[in-house]
């Protein structure tokens, strides 16, 4: 039987204190207010962008917001891991820091907005909707649980790292510029970066977290669900690369 993980005494005290705060209605209200505020900020930012950029479609303007969130989330997550700390490959399940919670507020509000937008506009398939739903549930659980902030922000940063390239590819296609060497560079850069971040380093990190003794079952299930979605995306990318660049199917546009 695995031994329980030893936490520093200060961390344990902080963990219990946070749980006591969350057990009160005021603690839950404060966190809920932060999530609602973030959702409203992203939603209003979208409507402002749509009003200022009326010449483009609703999806175009929504994807601009997606790029902004991806750049912001990736930058904050990398800064948290490399500068602020703690190091992601350290002890698992430590109490979330204030900066972790801030990142979660920002991204949870965005995913709630984007999930609602996708449902309303009916633009995405089941895999992408599942990705958004798992992201919303995972970020919510970690925020209210008060632990695993380092782990969730590390996964968030890796997953958002390639998003700007994905949106750039979409913009190129919509403007008729997805062709030639530009398309090749974008496709292969996205493919290699996705596999490196989410299915090479991501697999190592997934093993690091999932093999932690006495891991919370919610984190165990959520981590496996998100990793499964990453594997599905990875397989879809492999099929795309094989179809377009290996077999070179004539007249096939992706």
C-alpha positions in Angstrom: 0.0 0.0 0.0 1.3 3.5 -0.9 2.3 5.8 1.8 0.6 9.1 2.1 2.3 12.2 0.6 4.1 14.3 3.2 3.2 18.0 3.0 5.1 20.8 4.7 3.4 21.8 7.9 2.8 25.3 6.5 1.1 23.9 3.4 -1.2 21.7 5.4 -2.2 24.6 7.5 -2.9 26.6 4.4 -4.9 23.8 2.9 -7.1 23.4 5.9 -7.6 27.2 6.2 -8.7 27.4 2.5 -11.1 24.5 3.0 -12.6 26.3 6.1 -13.0 29.4 4.0 -14.7 27.5 1.2 -17.0 25.8 3.7 -18.5 29.2 4.5 -21.0 30.9 2.2 -18.8 34.0 2.0 -15.8 32.0 0.7 -17.9 30.4 -2.0 -19.5 33.7 -3.0 -16.1 35.4 -3.4 -14.9 32.7 -5.8 -18.2 32.7 -7.6 -18.0 36.4 -8.0 -14.6 36.2 -9.5 -15.7 33.6 -12.1 -18.8 35.6 -13.0 -16.7 38.8 -13.3 -14.3 37.0 -15.7 -17.1 35.6 -17.8 -18.7 39.0 -18.1 -15.4 40.6 -19.1 -14.8 38.1 -21.9 -18.4 38.3 -23.1 -18.3 42.1 -23.2 -14.9 42.1 -24.8 -16.4 39.9 -27.6 -19.4 42.2 -28.1 -17.1 45.3 -28.2 -14.9 43.5 -30.8 -17.9 42.6 -32.8 -19.2 46.1 -32.7 -15.9 47.6 -33.8 -15.3 45.0 -36.4 -18.7 44.7 -38.1 -17.2 43.8 -41.4 -16.2 40.4 -40.1 -18.4 37.5 -39.0 -19.3 36.5 -35.5 -17.0 33.5 -35.7 -14.1 35.7 -36.9 -14.4 38.0 -33.9 -14.9 35.1 -31.5 -11.6 33.6 -32.8 -9.9 36.9 -32.1 -10.9 36.6 -28.5 -9.7 33.0 -28.5 -6.3 34.2 -29.7 -6.1 36.8 -27.0 -7.0 34.3 -24.3 -4.5 31.7 -25.6 -1.6 34.2 -25.6 -2.6 35.5 -22.2 -3.1 32.1 -20.6 0.1 30.6 -22.1 2.2 33.6 -21.0 0.8 33.5 -17.4 1.1 29.7 -17.1 4.7 29.8 -18.3 5.5 32.7 -16.0 3.9 30.8 -13.1 5.9 27.6 -13.8 9.3 29.1 -14.7 9.4 32.2 -12.5 6.9 32.4 -9.7 6.8 28.6 -9.0 6.3 26.0 -7.8 8.0 23.8 -10.5 5.4 21.6 -12.1 7.4 18.4 -11.7 7.7 18.9 -7.9 5.3 17.5 -5.3 1.7 17.0 -6.6 -1.4 18.3 -4.8 0.1 21.3 -3.0 -2.2 24.3 -2.2 -2.9 26.6 -5.0 -1.2 30.0 -4.9 -3.0 33.3 -5.4 -1.5 33.5 -8.9 -2.8 30.0 -9.8 -6.3 31.2 -8.7 -6.0 34.3 -10.8 -5.0 32.3 -13.9 -8.0 29.9 -13.2 -10.4 32.9 -12.9 -9.2 34.3 -16.2 -9.4 31.0 -18.1 -12.6 29.7 -16.5 -14.5 32.8 -17.4 -13.2 32.5 -21.0 -14.2 28.8 -21.3 -17.6 29.5 -20.0 -18.1 32.3 -22.6 -16.7 30.2 -25.5 -18.6 27.1 -24.5 -21.9 29.1 -24.4 -20.9 30.7 -27.8 -20.3 27.3 -29.4 -23.5 25.9 -28.1 -25.5 28.9 -29.3 -23.8 29.1 -32.8 -23.5 25.3 -33.2 -20.1 25.6 -34.8 -18.1 22.8 -33.0 -18.2 19.0 -33.0 -18.6 16.7 -30.0 -14.8 16.4 -29.3 -14.2 20.1 -29.1 -17.4 20.6 -26.9 -16.1 17.8 -24.7 -12.8 19.5 -24.4 -14.5 22.7 -23.3 -16.7 20.9 -20.9 -13.8 19.1 -19.3 -11.9 22.4 -19.1 -14.8 24.1 -17.3 -15.4 21.3 -14.9 -11.7 20.8 -14.2 -10.9 24.5 -13.6 -14.0 24.8 -11.4 -13.1 21.8 -9.2 -9.5 22.9 -8.7 -10.6 26.5 -7.9 -13.1 25.5 -5.2 -10.9 22.6 -3.9 -7.9 25.0 -3.3 -5.3 22.5 -4.4 -3.6 21.2 -7.6 -3.3 24.8 -9.0 0.2 24.1 -10.2 -1.0 21.0 -12.1 -4.0 22.5 -13.8 -2.2 25.6 -14.9 0.6 23.5 -16.3 -1.9 21.5 -18.4 -3.7 24.7 -19.4 -0.5 26.3 -20.6 0.5 23.3 -22.7 -3.0 23.1 -24.2 -3.2 26.8 -25.1 0.3 26.9 -26.5 -0.7 25.8 -30.0 -4.1 27.6 -30.1 -2.9 30.8 -31.8 -1.4 28.7 -34.7 -4.7 26.9 -35.1 -6.6 30.2 -35.3 -4.0 31.7 -37.7 -4.6 28.7 -40.0 -8.3 29.4 -39.9 -7.8 33.1 -40.7 -5.5 32.2 -43.6 -8.2 29.9 -45.1 -10.9 32.5 -44.7 -8.8 35.1 -46.5 -7.7 32.8 -49.3 -4.0 32.8 -48.1 -3.8 29.2 -47.0 -1.5 27.9 -49.7 2.0 27.2 -50.7 4.9 27.3 -48.3 2.9 29.4 -45.8 0.3 26.6 -45.3 3.1 23.9 -45.1 4.9 25.8 -42.3 1.8 26.5 -40.3 0.5 22.9 -40.6 3.8 21.3 -39.6 4.6 23.8 -36.9 1.2 23.2 -35.3 1.5 19.4 -35.7 5.0 19.2 -34.2 4.3 21.7 -31.4 1.0 20.0 -30.5 2.6 16.5 -30.2 5.6 17.8 -28.3 3.6 19.8 -25.8 0.6 17.6 -25.2 1.7 14.1 -26.2 5.4 13.9 -25.4 6.0 16.3 -22.5 2.3 15.9 -21.7 2.5 12.1 -21.4 5.5 12.4 -19.1 3.6 14.9 -16.9 0.4 12.9 -17.0 2.4 9.9 -15.6 4.0 12.1 -13.0 0.6 13.3 -11.7 -1.4 10.1 -12.1 1.1 7.9 -10.2 1.1 10.2 -7.2 0.1 8.2 -4.1 -3.5 8.9 -2.8 -4.3 11.2 -5.7 -7.8 12.7 -5.4 -10.3 10.7 -7.5 -11.7 13.8 -9.2 -8.2 14.8 -10.3 -7.5 11.3 -11.4 -10.7 11.1 -13.6 -10.3 14.7 -14.9 -6.7 14.2 -15.8 -7.4 11.0 -17.7 -10.4 12.6 -19.5 -8.3 15.5 -20.6 -5.4 13.3 -21.7 -7.8 11.1 -23.7 -9.1 14.2 -25.5 -5.5 15.2 -26.3 -4.9 11.7 -27.7 -8.0 12.0 -29.9 -6.8 15.4 -31.2 -3.3 13.9 -31.8 -4.7 11.0 -33.8 -6.8 13.4 -35.9 -3.7 15.5 -36.6 -1.8 12.3 -37.6 -4.6 11.4 -40.0 -4.6 14.9 -41.4 -0.8 15.0 -42.0 -0.9 11.6 -43.5 -3.7 12.5 -45.9 -2.4 15.9 -47.0 1.4 15.4 -47.0 2.1 11.7 -47.0 -0.5 10.3 -49.3 -1.1 13.7 -50.9 -4.7 13.2 -51.8 -5.4 15.4 -54.9 -8.0 18.0 -54.6 -8.6 17.4 -50.9 -8.8 20.5 -48.8 -8.7 20.3 -45.0 
